[in-house]
Structure formats: structure tokens, C-alpha cells
Amino acid sequence: MNTQTICILFSILLVPVNLLCTHWMTQEAVHLTGMTYMEFKEATSGISASSVRRKRNWWYYVHFFNEYSANPEKSICFMRMHVAAVLPSVAAMYLLARVYASPDRVSFAMTGNCILLAVNLVLAAGGALYRRGHPLDPVAAEKLREKHQAERAYSRAHLGKTAARAAVPVGVLLAVLYIFGSGAASGRTETPDPVHFAQILQEKGYETADVSLTYGRIDRNKLTRAIAGAKGGSRVECYRYADDKTVDLVYNQISYETAPDLEPRARESHETALSGGGKMFTIVADGVYYLVLFRGDTLIYACSPDSLTEINEILAETGYLRR
């Protein structure tokens, strides 16, 4: 399972996590009516009518709490808070879309997911602290406890019906996990093994024995495999690292060292996003053609005094570039 897939699954799982961490707000609003959440769902089942859903969804709840809640303003306030509190779910879906479309945004999306997880934990902790400081009236709390016990007894007596209700959202979640997880895996371009890459270089007339690495010093502790080939003044080097994040950092460092005086905006004009993920930086400096490319966990560095034509052909043949 690659980093992109893990990040996508992380984003998807953040949605139910967010709903669980914010559910206490709806419960507090409902408990002021003396109902359990299940009773509330049954009492508001009329909201499924299309006219209500489209036009008076929010006002339906306002009227409901005005009629049944011991403190309508407080119940409505909790419902407003809940609407705002589920925004992390929307943000998680945004991050999912970004990383699914652009695998090179994994670091950005993973950082965002970690922040959203922290926000959800804060929301859950806020609920625990609120309930500790604002306990229900003892009489109302006892009535709700009895109702919850009755509901649990009913659920145990009708396990089949309860399991069927739970199976639907669980099934939807598993389907989404499978679709996006398998889609990310299939969308990822598999890069050849450096040994196979060396064989291709040898077929093209490149010498691969005892050829030094130009950038082998960078993150050497995370470098798992490497091969270099030389022919005349041309060089092609393949580096494989332990994770995608390291490759991204090494790519940025090598592209900077290749053209240290290039302004950031000008640098962007020399960079190309690759189909299927990754980036490629090309430039001509002092009469030498340079190429720095990364895809997945692999980085390619190449240079030639003539052109990048043959190097591009090698990269296309090995799958790093798509014709």
C-alpha cells in the first residue's frame, strides 16, 4: 500500500470519525426534548418529504425544537454548532480529491488530514468537558437512561433488524474505501527496478560498471537502490528511496542545485507535472541539457551535452514518461 492510498483512506475515515466526535452536539439538543436520539429520528421522519427537504429543512427543526425542547434556543444553538462542526468532513473530502488527482500532493494532504484529526479530537474533548460541567437534570437523566436501556433491549431482541440498519452505512463506507483505494493503486505508475533499468541502459550503449553517483550523498540513509550509466558526456542515474516524501525532497534539492540562480517563477516554467503523478524539471545551462524527474519512490537525474532526445526515449521505454 503506497503513501497516496494511505492518505486517501485516511481522508475517507475522517468522515465517520468527525460524525462520531460531533454527535454529542445533536444529542444535547435532543436530550432537552426528553427524547433519545432514536425517538428524535422517528419524530422527524417527516423531514424526508421532498418539499420539506428542499425548502424548509432547517425551519422544520426550528419548529420542532420550539414545540418540544425545554430550552429551544439552546437546542437550536447546538444544531447550528453541529452544522459548523461537520466542516472537517468537507475538508477531508477536498483533500481526498486533491491527492487522488495529484499524487504529488500527498505531503500537503497528509498534513491536512493530521490537522483535521486533531480538530476532531478537540471537538470530542469539548463534548466531554461540556457534559461534565453541564449534567442533565437528575429526573430527566433517569428517564433517558431507562429509555436507552429499553432501546438496547429491543436491539438485542431484534439483532437481525439492527444488523441490517448498520450494514448499509458500513457497506457504503467499505465500498468507498475499496473504490478509492484500488483506484489510487491502479492509477500509480509502477517504476522499473534499478537493475532492470541498468539492463536497458547497457542495451543503449551506456557503461554502468563503476560509475559514480552524482547525488548519492543526499539522504543516503533512505536510499535503497541506485544505478548510474555514462556514455560520452551523457549520464543517466536512477535512485530509489524508502518513501515518496523523501523523493519529493531530493527532487527539489537536485533541481535547485542544477539551476541555483533560477527565480521561483522562472523555475515553474521549467517544470512539468507528469501524467499519473510526479514531476519533471528540464533546463539547458552552460550548454548542457539537464533533466530531473521523480515518480513514485524513484528519481531520475540525467544530463547530456547534445540533447535529451535519447534520454527521453529511455524514460519512455521504461515507463517514466508516457509517449
C-alpha positions as CSV (number, residue, x, y, z in Angstrom):
1,M,0.0,0.0,0.0
2,N,1.6,3.3,-1.1
3,T,1.5,6.6,0.6
4,Q,-1.1,8.0,-1.8
5,T,-3.5,5.1,-0.9
6,I,-2.9,5.5,2.8
7,C,-3.7,9.2,2.6
8,I,-6.9,8.6,0.6
9,L,-8.1,6.0,3.2
10,F,-7.1,8.5,6.0
11,S,-9.3,11.1,4.4
12,I,-12.3,8.8,4.0
13,L,-12.1,7.5,7.5
14,L,-12.0,11.1,8.9
15,V,-15.7,11.5,7.8
16,P,-17.1,8.9,10.2
17,V,-14.6,10.0,12.9
18,N,-15.9,13.6,12.5
19,L,-19.5,12.5,12.8
20,L,-18.8,10.5,15.9
21,C,-16.8,13.3,17.5
22,T,-19.6,15.8,16.9
23,H,-22.6,13.6,17.6
24,W,-22.7,14.8,21.2
25,M,-24.0,18.2,19.9
26,T,-27.1,16.7,18.4
27,Q,-27.6,14.5,21.4
28,E,-27.5,17.5,23.7
29,A,-30.0,19.3,21.6
30,V,-32.3,16.3,21.5
31,H,-32.0,15.5,25.2
32,L,-33.5,18.8,26.0
33,T,-36.7,17.5,24.5
34,G,-36.7,14.5,26.8
35,M,-36.2,12.2,23.8
36,T,-33.5,9.8,22.9
37,Y,-31.8,10.1,19.5
38,M,-33.7,7.2,18.1
39,E,-37.0,8.8,19.2
40,F,-35.9,12.1,17.6
41,K,-35.2,10.3,14.3
42,E,-38.7,8.7,14.3
43,A,-40.3,12.0,15.3
44,T,-38.6,13.9,12.5
45,S,-39.1,11.2,9.9
46,G,-41.5,13.6,8.1
47,I,-38.5,15.7,7.1
48,S,-37.8,13.1,4.3
49,A,-40.7,14.6,2.3
50,S,-39.2,16.3,-0.8
51,S,-41.0,19.6,-0.2
52,V,-39.6,19.9,3.3
53,R,-36.2,18.7,2.3
54,R,-35.8,21.2,-0.4
55,K,-37.4,24.3,1.1
56,R,-37.9,24.1,4.9
57,N,-35.3,21.7,6.1
58,W,-33.8,24.0,8.8
59,W,-37.1,25.6,9.7
60,Y,-38.5,22.1,10.3
61,Y,-36.0,21.6,13.1
62,V,-36.6,25.1,14.4
63,H,-40.3,24.5,14.7
64,F,-39.7,21.0,16.2
65,F,-37.5,22.3,19.0
66,N,-39.7,25.3,19.7
67,E,-42.5,22.8,20.3
68,Y,-40.7,20.0,22.2
69,S,-37.5,21.4,23.8
70,A,-37.3,22.7,27.4
71,N,-34.8,25.2,26.1
72,P,-35.5,25.8,22.3
73,E,-32.8,28.4,21.9
74,K,-30.2,26.1,23.4
75,S,-31.3,23.2,21.2
76,I,-31.2,25.3,18.1
77,C,-27.7,26.6,19.1
78,F,-26.4,23.0,19.4
79,M,-27.8,22.2,15.9
80,R,-26.1,25.2,14.4
81,M,-22.8,24.2,16.2
82,H,-23.2,20.7,14.7
83,V,-23.6,22.1,11.2
84,A,-20.3,24.1,11.6
85,A,-18.6,21.1,13.3
86,V,-19.0,18.8,10.3
87,L,-17.0,21.1,8.1
88,P,-13.9,18.9,8.8
89,S,-15.7,16.2,6.8
90,V,-16.0,18.5,3.9
91,A,-12.3,19.5,4.2
92,A,-11.4,15.8,4.3
93,M,-13.2,15.2,1.0
94,Y,-11.4,18.1,-0.5
95,L,-8.1,16.7,0.5
96,L,-9.1,13.3,-0.9
97,A,-10.0,14.9,-4.2
98,R,-6.7,16.7,-4.3
99,V,-4.4,13.8,-3.5
100,Y,-6.4,11.4,-5.8
101,A,-6.0,13.8,-8.8
102,S,-2.4,14.8,-7.9
103,P,-0.3,12.1,-6.1
104,D,2.5,14.6,-5.7
105,R,0.3,16.5,-3.2
106,V,0.5,13.6,-0.7
107,S,2.5,15.6,1.9
108,F,0.1,18.5,1.8
109,A,-2.9,16.2,2.1
110,M,-1.4,14.1,4.9
111,T,-0.6,17.3,6.9
112,G,-4.1,18.5,6.4
113,N,-5.6,15.2,7.5
114,C,-3.5,15.2,10.7
115,I,-4.7,18.7,11.4
116,L,-8.4,17.6,10.8
117,L,-7.9,14.6,13.1
118,A,-6.6,17.0,15.8
119,V,-9.6,19.2,15.3
120,N,-11.9,16.2,15.7
121,L,-10.2,15.2,18.9
122,V,-10.6,18.7,20.3
123,L,-14.4,18.6,19.4
124,A,-14.8,15.3,21.2
125,A,-12.9,16.6,24.2
126,G,-15.1,19.7,24.2
127,G,-18.1,17.5,24.4
128,A,-16.7,15.5,27.3
129,L,-15.9,18.7,29.2
130,Y,-19.3,20.3,28.5
131,R,-21.2,17.3,29.7
132,R,-19.1,17.2,32.8
133,G,-19.8,20.8,33.6
134,H,-23.5,20.7,32.5
135,P,-25.1,17.5,33.6
136,L,-28.7,16.8,32.8
137,D,-31.4,17.3,35.4
138,P,-31.3,14.1,37.5
139,V,-35.0,13.3,36.8
140,A,-34.6,13.8,33.1
141,A,-31.3,11.9,33.1
142,E,-33.0,8.9,34.8
143,K,-35.9,8.9,32.3
144,L,-33.4,9.0,29.4
145,R,-31.4,6.2,31.0
146,E,-34.5,4.0,31.2
147,K,-35.3,4.8,27.5
148,H,-31.8,3.9,26.4
149,Q,-32.0,0.6,28.3
150,A,-35.3,-0.2,26.6
151,E,-33.8,0.6,23.2
152,R,-30.8,-1.6,23.9
153,A,-33.1,-4.4,25.0
154,Y,-35.1,-4.0,21.8
155,S,-31.9,-4.1,19.7
156,R,-30.7,-7.3,21.3
157,A,-34.1,-8.8,20.7
158,H,-34.1,-7.8,17.1
159,L,-30.4,-8.3,16.1
160,G,-31.2,-9.0,12.5
161,K,-33.0,-5.7,12.0
162,T,-30.3,-3.8,13.9
163,A,-27.6,-5.5,11.9
164,A,-29.4,-4.7,8.6
165,R,-29.5,-1.0,9.6
166,A,-25.8,-0.9,10.5
167,A,-24.9,-2.9,7.4
168,V,-26.0,-0.1,5.0
169,P,-23.6,2.7,6.2
170,V,-20.8,0.2,6.8
171,G,-21.3,-1.3,3.3
172,V,-21.2,2.2,1.8
173,L,-18.0,3.1,3.7
174,L,-16.3,-0.2,2.7
175,A,-17.3,0.4,-1.0
176,V,-15.9,3.9,-1.0
177,L,-12.7,2.6,0.7
178,Y,-12.4,-0.1,-2.0
179,I,-13.1,2.2,-5.0
180,F,-10.7,5.0,-4.0
181,G,-8.1,2.6,-2.6
182,S,-8.0,0.4,-5.7
183,G,-8.3,3.5,-7.9
184,A,-5.2,5.1,-6.3
185,A,-3.3,1.8,-6.6
186,S,-4.2,1.3,-10.2
187,G,-3.5,4.9,-11.1
188,R,0.0,4.8,-9.7
189,T,2.6,4.1,-12.4
190,E,4.9,1.3,-11.4
191,T,8.5,2.2,-11.9
192,P,11.1,-0.4,-13.0
193,D,13.7,-1.9,-10.7
194,P,17.1,-0.2,-10.9
195,V,18.6,-3.5,-12.0
196,H,16.2,-3.7,-15.0
197,F,16.9,0.0,-15.7
198,A,20.6,-0.8,-15.8
199,Q,20.0,-3.5,-18.4
200,I,18.1,-1.0,-20.6
201,L,21.0,1.5,-20.3
202,Q,23.5,-1.2,-21.3
203,E,21.4,-2.0,-24.3
204,K,21.6,1.7,-25.3
205,G,25.4,1.6,-25.0
206,Y,25.8,3.1,-21.5
207,E,28.5,1.9,-19.2
208,T,27.1,1.0,-15.8
209,A,30.1,-0.6,-14.1
210,D,31.9,1.5,-11.5
211,V,30.0,4.7,-12.5
212,S,29.8,7.1,-9.6
213,L,26.5,8.7,-8.4
214,T,26.3,12.5,-8.7
215,Y,23.8,12.9,-5.9
216,G,24.3,9.7,-3.9
217,R,25.1,11.8,-0.9
218,I,21.6,13.2,-0.5
219,D,19.5,11.3,2.1
220,R,21.9,8.3,1.7
221,N,20.3,6.6,4.7
222,K,16.9,6.4,2.9
223,L,18.4,5.4,-0.5
224,T,17.5,1.7,-1.1
225,R,18.8,1.1,-4.7
226,A,20.7,3.2,-7.2
227,I,22.3,2.7,-10.7
228,A,24.2,5.1,-12.9
229,G,25.1,4.9,-16.6
230,A,27.5,7.0,-18.7
231,K,28.1,7.3,-22.4
232,G,30.4,10.0,-23.7
233,G,29.4,13.2,-21.9
234,S,25.9,11.9,-21.1
235,R,24.8,10.5,-17.7
236,V,21.6,8.8,-16.6
237,E,21.1,8.0,-12.9
238,C,18.3,6.1,-11.2
239,Y,17.7,6.5,-7.4
240,R,15.1,4.5,-5.4
241,Y,14.2,5.7,-1.9
242,A,12.4,4.3,1.1
243,D,9.3,6.6,0.7
244,D,7.7,9.0,-1.7
245,K,8.2,12.0,0.6
246,T,11.9,11.7,0.5
247,V,11.9,11.5,-3.3
248,D,10.0,14.8,-3.4
249,L,12.5,16.5,-1.1
250,V,15.5,15.1,-3.1
251,Y,13.9,16.2,-6.4
252,N,13.6,19.8,-5.1
253,Q,17.2,19.8,-3.9
254,I,18.7,18.4,-7.1
255,S,16.6,20.7,-9.3
256,Y,17.7,23.7,-7.2
257,E,21.4,22.7,-7.4
258,T,21.1,22.2,-11.1
259,A,20.0,25.8,-11.6
260,P,20.6,27.7,-8.3
261,D,20.2,31.2,-9.8
262,L,16.8,30.5,-11.3
263,E,14.0,32.6,-9.8
264,P,11.0,30.7,-8.4
265,R,8.6,31.9,-11.0
266,A,11.0,31.1,-13.8
267,R,11.7,27.7,-12.2
268,E,8.0,26.8,-12.5
269,S,8.2,27.3,-16.3
270,H,10.8,24.6,-16.5
271,E,8.7,22.1,-14.5
272,T,6.1,19.7,-15.9
273,A,3.6,17.6,-14.0
274,L,3.6,14.0,-15.2
275,S,0.5,12.0,-16.1
276,G,-0.1,9.6,-13.2
277,G,1.9,11.6,-10.7
278,G,5.3,13.0,-10.3
279,K,7.2,16.0,-11.9
280,M,10.0,16.6,-14.3
281,F,12.4,19.5,-14.4
282,T,14.4,20.3,-17.5
283,I,16.8,23.1,-18.3
284,V,19.8,24.0,-20.5
285,A,22.6,25.5,-18.5
286,D,26.1,26.3,-19.9
287,G,25.4,24.3,-23.0
288,V,24.4,21.2,-21.1
289,Y,20.9,19.7,-21.1
290,Y,19.7,18.6,-17.6
291,L,16.7,16.5,-16.6
292,V,15.4,15.7,-13.0
293,L,12.4,13.5,-12.7
294,F,10.6,11.8,-9.9
295,R,7.7,9.3,-10.0
296,G,6.5,7.3,-7.0
297,D,9.6,6.3,-4.9
298,T,12.1,6.7,-7.8
299,L,14.1,9.7,-9.0
300,I,15.9,10.1,-12.3
301,Y,18.8,12.5,-12.9
302,A,20.2,12.9,-16.4
303,C,22.4,15.3,-18.3
304,S,23.8,15.4,-21.9
305,P,25.9,17.9,-23.9
306,D,23.9,17.2,-27.0
307,S,20.2,16.8,-26.3
308,L,17.7,14.9,-24.1
309,T,16.2,13.0,-27.1
310,E,17.8,9.7,-26.4
311,I,17.3,10.1,-22.6
312,N,13.6,10.8,-23.2
313,E,13.4,7.6,-25.3
314,I,14.9,5.6,-22.5
315,L,12.5,7.1,-20.0
316,A,9.5,6.4,-22.3
317,E,10.6,2.8,-22.8
318,T,10.9,2.2,-19.0
319,G,7.6,3.9,-18.3
320,Y,8.8,7.0,-16.6
321,L,7.5,9.1,-19.5
322,R,4.3,8.4,-21.4
323,R,4.5,8.9,-25.2
